[in-house]
Amino acid sequence: MTTGPLRETQLQRTRRFSFRRRIHNRSRRAPPPPLASPPPSVASLPAMSIFEYNGSAVVAMVGKNCFAIASDRRLGVQLQTVATDFQRVFKIHGKLYIGLSGLATDAQTLYQRLAFKHKLYQLREERDMKPETFASLVSALLYEKRFGPYFCQPIIAGLGEKDQPFICTMDCIGAKELAKDFVVSGTASESLYGACESMYKPDMEPEELFETISQALLSSVDRDCLSGWGGYVLIVTPTEVQERVLKGRMD
Amino acid sequence: AANGVVIATEKKLPSILVDETSVQKIQSLTPNIGVVYSGMGPDFRVLVRKSRKQAQQYYRLYKETIPVTQLVRETAAVMQEFTQSGGVRPFGVSLLIAGYDDNGPQLYQVDPSGSYFSWKASAMGKNVSNAKTFLEKRYTEDMELDDAIHTAILTLKEGYEGQISANNIEIGVIRADREFKVLTPSEIKDFLEEVE
């Protein structure tokens, strides 16, 4: 057994050597166990569908020579509400409106692109686009992005030739679905389907249509945590457009 | 005409040995738009191909048949492109595009420069000044389509050297049913007999 500095170095070497071996061994062992509970950060919640990131509810209904389109007003970032006056229904021209549910950023960008295309169309052809034509345009635009889609489900509602109401919806890659009575989309769509199916009657006058669509919207968003904070309803007839803001359960 | 459009042309073949049925000067661009040309045949074929493709692209985007003005505008834009790009020459054809859409019957002339005009009645090619004078006298706005066909045949006859027959001319017609049809030789023969 040596003494003095040599012994010290030997010890140091041994310590250092075993220290390195311990690190090497640790990397071969299983990773350290996770913390007891995840830190309170919103971003690390279990994966939500991208369509449920912002939360939305949009519905359109056909009445007698008129149509109604309505949406909720909540903008959320997963569970946190960020705005209570978010616009989801946009005007294309006096008799054509589009409601965009799903990811809010895609809704806004898609609306800007569509408004651009429609304005050019108006300048070139010197007339407004028919709702059926506009629906085909939206469908083509969405399918262009087939493998990197806009995460939106549009609802298109308009008065066509001879002021016949026209509504349709499509999925995020452009599969058109025409309907004669009502169309729904958004996180609250399942409750909306049920509510509309039971409350809808054909050939309703504008006032009755307003009541029906408002009730359907409010009762459905009450069942959905991601949409709500009131409603915004537009009733469009050949002669006028009525906008109303609804106050429901503000949560 | 008031309820349709008619376009007609003479088919001048280089020799009597040429099979007339293989030469088609009047073509359709869409089921409701037809076109006739005066000038170089091959240039015409290229333009017809491009215009048909543009009409179909429009339909694919909007699921609506292209209005006549839009197709004329796009065809004229192609012709203008070839007057300004490098290494290409302008198209050696003037087109008469006839169509029937929601704005009624329409007739457009497109020049190699790319400028286009809407006409109630027009002529181009050989003998154009005489033909136009004849049309100015004979054309009325509310004439029926059959009268218009007769007028067109007479206008062709004015400048035709030799004998007009059902095989030497081509006539294309769109009526209110919005279907562009090239008349068969037997139908042309009926009209010729009426004119005589």
Interface residues (C-beta under 8 A of the other chain):
Chain A: R124 E125 K130 E132 T133 S136 L137 A140
Chain B: R60 L61 Y62 K63 E64 P67 T69 Q70 R73
